[in-house]
Amino acid sequence: MPGCTADLPTEDGGAEQRVAIGVSTSLTDDGTRAATDLQVSQFAAGETFNVYFPDSKATVTHALFSVLDANGTTVLTEAEGNAQPYYVDKGTTVTLHAYYPQTVSETTTSFTVAADQTQDADYKQSDLMYASTPDYARGTDISVIVPLLFVHKLAKLTIIVKVDDDISNITNVSIISGSRTIDITDGTTCTLGTTLSDAVSEDAPLTLYNDATGAKAVSGAVVMPPQAIDGGFIKVTTASSGSVVYNTTKTLVSGHNHTIVLNISRAILARTYGEIGNWTDPAEEYTDPNANVHF
């Protein structure tokens, strides 16, 4: 961030140069974005996030920053009174709290991921992240760039689905159980609660892929709140071969990327309509993340 030539008085009657506060960004891992061909270790240019200075050791308490490039360089977009943040006193320290996406602030009480995450923009806006840098020293330079390391608060699911040649193309991949909303119990630290709502269902799925033409192999990702999943979880729909549901017992963990690979083939014996099975026959369960799921 550029320095400013305005001066502040000192105890001996002289003047000292003000020290501007800027920020740079980085992410905790290389698995942030939905598609494999995107920059994944940094924000994209133009993305914005909120920064708060809660201890009043800076000249503003809130500012909005925008990312300039893939190196994490940022520019001040908006601040109280359009003022550049400065340190108040020489030799002091300042605490920064930052939130992404821009819709999240230190007073936010809940967060909901998008129901349709097929588009990168909606996926990104579902990726709740938080950064905190306590007691960052003012120093003597004319400007200070504070590094903000953003941590993923929700869980990411990378889903890879492939079908055999004799099955029609995959046209839709959706999550059909779980919840999209989680409480934030402490906004100042972005602490997640345990209360979940806006349950995902067959009628209102969370979609990660949808294409009328489809493909034999599909990969993508969704972001969901941390939670326990038990039962039907992923529904794969094909153009003309029907649909299949993947069942799992899995706990989605905050900050983790869970990968599920589904290889879909036809059953060895084709299903016969009107067939009745014995009540004593065990139900098929597909709990292996690399399961072969059959129609």
C-alpha positions in Angstrom: 0.0 0.0 0.0 1.4 3.5 -0.8 2.5 5.6 2.1 1.0 9.0 3.0 3.0 12.2 3.6 0.6 13.6 6.3 2.3 14.0 9.7 1.3 13.3 13.2 2.6 15.4 16.2 5.1 13.8 18.6 5.8 14.5 22.3 8.8 16.6 21.5 6.9 18.8 19.1 8.3 17.3 16.0 6.5 15.2 13.4 6.5 11.6 12.4 5.4 10.0 9.2 2.1 8.1 9.4 2.2 4.4 8.8 -0.4 3.0 6.5 -1.8 -0.5 7.0 -2.3 -2.7 3.9 -2.9 -6.4 3.6 -1.8 -9.3 1.4 -3.6 -12.6 1.2 -2.8 -16.3 1.0 -4.9 -19.5 1.4 -4.3 -22.5 3.6 -4.1 -25.1 0.8 -4.2 -25.7 -2.9 -7.8 -27.0 -3.0 -9.9 -23.8 -2.8 -11.7 -23.5 -6.1 -14.2 -25.8 -7.8 -12.5 -26.5 -11.1 -9.0 -28.0 -11.6 -8.0 -25.4 -14.2 -8.4 -22.4 -11.9 -5.9 -20.6 -9.7 -6.4 -22.5 -6.5 -3.8 -21.1 -4.0 -5.0 -17.6 -4.1 -8.0 -15.4 -4.6 -8.9 -14.4 -8.1 -8.4 -10.8 -9.2 -11.4 -8.7 -8.3 -12.6 -10.7 -5.3 -13.3 -8.7 -2.2 -13.3 -9.3 1.6 -13.9 -7.5 4.8 -11.2 -6.5 7.3 -11.9 -5.4 10.8 -9.6 -3.6 13.3 -11.5 -4.4 16.5 -9.1 -3.0 19.1 -9.3 0.6 17.9 -5.5 0.8 17.5 -6.0 1.8 13.9 -7.7 4.9 12.5 -10.6 2.9 11.1 -12.5 -0.1 12.5 -13.6 -1.6 9.2 -12.3 -1.6 5.6 -13.1 -3.5 2.4 -10.2 -4.7 0.3 -10.1 -6.1 -3.3 -7.5 -8.5 -4.7 -5.5 -7.1 -7.6 -3.6 -10.2 -8.8 -2.9 -13.9 -8.3 0.0 -13.0 -6.0 -2.4 -11.8 -3.3 -1.7 -8.1 -3.8 -4.7 -6.0 -2.6 -6.1 -2.5 -2.9 -8.3 -0.6 -0.5 -11.8 -0.5 -2.0 -13.8 1.2 0.8 -13.3 2.3 4.4 -15.0 4.5 6.9 -15.0 8.0 5.6 -12.9 6.7 2.6 -9.9 6.8 4.9 -6.8 4.8 4.5 -6.2 2.6 7.7 -3.3 3.9 9.7 -1.7 2.9 13.1 -2.8 5.3 15.8 0.4 5.3 17.9 4.0 4.8 17.2 5.3 1.4 18.4 1.8 0.0 18.9 0.4 -3.3 17.5 -2.9 -3.9 15.8 -5.2 -6.9 15.5 -6.8 -7.7 12.1 -9.8 -10.0 11.4 -10.8 -10.7 7.8 -13.9 -12.5 6.3 -14.6 -13.9 2.9 -17.0 -13.7 1.1 -17.8 -10.0 1.4 -21.3 -10.8 2.6 -19.8 -12.0 5.9 -18.9 -9.6 8.7 -18.0 -9.9 12.4 -21.7 -9.7 13.3 -22.9 -12.5 11.0 -24.8 -15.1 12.8 -25.3 -17.8 10.2 -24.0 -18.8 6.7 -25.7 -20.6 3.9 -23.9 -22.2 0.9 -25.5 -21.9 -2.6 -27.9 -24.6 -3.7 -26.4 -24.5 -7.2 -22.7 -24.6 -7.2 -22.2 -25.6 -10.9 -20.9 -22.1 -11.6 -17.6 -21.0 -10.2 -19.0 -17.7 -8.9 -21.6 -19.4 -6.7 -19.0 -22.0 -5.5 -16.6 -19.2 -4.5 -19.4 -17.3 -2.6 -20.0 -20.6 -0.6 -16.4 -20.9 0.5 -16.5 -19.3 3.9 -13.0 -18.2 5.0 -11.5 -16.4 8.0 -8.2 -14.8 8.8 -6.8 -13.4 12.0 -3.5 -11.7 12.7 -3.3 -10.6 16.4 -0.8 -8.0 17.6 0.9 -7.1 14.3 3.6 -4.6 15.1 3.5 -1.1 13.6 7.2 -0.9 12.9 9.0 2.2 11.5 8.3 1.9 7.7 6.0 4.3 5.9 3.6 1.5 5.2 3.0 -2.0 6.6 1.6 -4.9 4.6 0.0 -7.4 7.0 -0.1 -11.0 5.6 -3.5 -12.6 6.1 -3.7 -16.4 5.9 -7.3 -17.4 5.2 -8.6 -20.6 6.7 -11.5 -22.6 5.1 -14.3 -22.9 7.7 -16.5 -25.3 5.8 -15.8 -28.7 4.2 -15.1 -29.3 0.5 -16.2 -32.4 -1.4 -14.4 -33.3 -4.6 -16.6 -35.7 -6.5 -15.4 -37.7 -9.5 -17.9 -39.9 -11.4 -17.3 -42.2 -14.3 -19.7 -44.5 -16.2 -19.1 -47.5 -18.4 -19.4 -47.1 -22.2 -22.8 -49.0 -22.3 -24.4 -46.4 -20.0 -25.6 -43.0 -21.3 -23.8 -39.8 -20.4 -24.0 -38.3 -17.0 -26.3 -35.3 -17.0 -26.5 -34.3 -13.3 -24.6 -34.9 -10.1 -26.3 -33.6 -6.9 -26.1 -33.9 -3.1 -29.4 -35.1 -1.8 -28.9 -35.1 2.0 -27.3 -32.8 4.6 -27.8 -29.1 5.4 -26.7 -25.9 3.7 -26.9 -23.5 6.7 -24.8 -23.4 9.9 -24.9 -21.0 12.8 -21.9 -18.8 13.6 -21.8 -18.6 17.4 -19.0 -16.0 17.6 -18.8 -13.6 14.7 -15.6 -11.9 16.0 -13.7 -15.2 15.6 -16.0 -16.8 13.0 -16.6 -19.8 15.3 -19.1 -22.2 13.8 -21.9 -23.6 15.9 -23.6 -27.0 15.8 -27.0 -26.0 14.6 -27.7 -26.8 11.0 -30.8 -26.0 8.9 -32.0 -25.6 5.2 -31.7 -29.4 4.8 -30.8 -30.7 1.4 -33.3 -33.1 -0.2 -34.3 -34.8 -3.4 -36.7 -32.0 -4.0 -34.1 -29.3 -3.3 -30.7 -30.8 -4.0 -27.3 -29.2 -3.9 -26.1 -29.4 -7.5 -22.4 -29.6 -8.6 -22.9 -30.7 -12.2 -25.8 -30.2 -14.7 -25.6 -30.5 -18.4 -28.2 -31.8 -20.9 -25.5 -33.2 -23.2 -23.5 -34.7 -20.4 -20.3 -36.7 -20.4 -18.9 -40.1 -19.5 -16.6 -38.7 -16.8 -17.5 -35.7 -14.6 -15.6 -34.1 -11.8 -16.4 -31.1 -9.6 -16.7 -29.8 -6.1 -19.1 -28.4 -3.6 -18.7 -26.7 -0.3 -20.9 -27.8 2.7 -21.0 -27.1 6.4 -19.2 -29.6 8.6 -21.8 -32.3 9.6 -22.5 -36.0 9.8 -23.9 -37.7 6.8 -25.7 -41.1 7.0 -27.6 -42.6 4.1 -28.3 -41.6 0.5 -25.9 -38.8 -0.3 -24.9 -38.4 -4.0 -27.4 -38.8 -6.8 -26.1 -39.4 -10.4 -28.5 -39.0 -13.3 -27.8 -40.1 -16.8 -29.4 -39.1 -20.1 -31.4 -42.4 -20.7 -30.0 -45.0 -18.3 -31.7 -43.8 -15.2 -30.3 -42.6 -11.8 -28.3 -44.1 -9.0 -27.8 -43.0 -5.4 -24.5 -43.4 -3.5 -25.0 -44.2 0.2 -22.4 -43.3 2.8 -21.7 -42.8 6.4 -19.2 -39.9 6.6 -18.4 -36.9 8.7 -17.6 -33.7 6.8 -14.9 -31.9 8.6 -14.2 -28.2 8.7 -11.2 -27.2 6.5 -10.9 -30.7 4.9 -11.3 -31.7 1.3 -13.1 -35.1 1.1 -12.8 -36.9 -2.3 -15.3 -39.4 -3.5 -14.8 -41.5 -6.6 -17.7 -43.4 -8.1 -17.2 -45.9 -10.9 -20.7 -46.7 -12.2 -21.4 -49.9 -14.2 -24.4 -52.1 -14.9 -25.1 -54.9 -12.5 -23.8 -58.3 -13.6 -27.4 -59.4 -13.9 -29.7 -56.9 -15.5 -32.7 -55.9 -13.4 -36.0 -57.4 -14.4 -39.1 -55.3 -13.8 -41.6 -57.0 -11.5 -38.9 -59.1 -9.8 -39.4 -59.7 -6.1 -36.5 -60.4 -3.7 -36.5 -62.5 -0.5 -37.0 -60.5 2.6 -34.0 -62.2 4.1 -31.7 -60.9 1.4 -29.3 -58.3 2.7 -29.5 -54.8 1.2 -26.5 -53.6 -0.8 -24.5 -50.9 0.8 -21.9 -48.7 -0.9 -19.9 -47.2 1.8 -16.5 -47.3 0.2 -15.5 -43.9 -1.3 -14.1 -45.8 -4.3 -17.2 -48.0 -4.7 -18.4 -49.6 -7.8 -22.0 -48.5 -7.9 -24.4 -50.5 -10.1 -27.7 -49.7 -11.8 
